[in-house]
Amino acid sequence: MKRSFLFLVALLFIAVAAFSQAKYYKCEWTEAGTTFLFKGWMKLDIHGQIVDGRIAWTIITSDAKNATDMAYYRTRMNKSGIEIVKGEYDAQTKDLKFAGQSKIDPDSVIGLDQYTLKITSDNKAIYGKTDSNGTKNGFFFATLLDPVMGKKEYELLVGRVK
């Protein structure tokens, strides 16, 4: 009886560890009506309903329609920052909501955002809207990466942020 119980506990521990393993995504963010484009790599941990993650963002293009944005980002193109996010996940609806809590951003290229997202039925993509400074015009899209290559690419980008 003891042996069966210990085996069951060990099996449960392995299942929980496998479920809460970090997943890596390649992602993009843009804002409707602008030419903004940020590309990034995301490390996301889902533990039941709790979500923890980090998104390493790189500015690719600023808003060409806005002279202030163009001037601000002129010397920051291809610079990166890391947004640390926390939130919640509903496995039944596949709703994923998280918000930027803090950032590592020595070049001041990113802001903190609020994300209202969905995970696709095959679990290979995440998509949805972001708050984008109150405009609710931000769009986010991410695709699941191979765990080994995703981790490698994520760590390379994170290593650039100093």
Secondary structure, DSSP 8 states (H G I E B T S, - for coil): -HHHHHHHHHHHHHHHHHHT--EEEEEEEEETTS--EEEEEEEEEEETTEEEEEEEEEEEE--TT-HHHHHHHTTTTT-EEEEEEEEEEETTTTEEEEEEEEEE-TT------EEEEEE-TTSSEEEEEE-TTTT--EEEEEEE--HHHHHHHHHHHHHH--
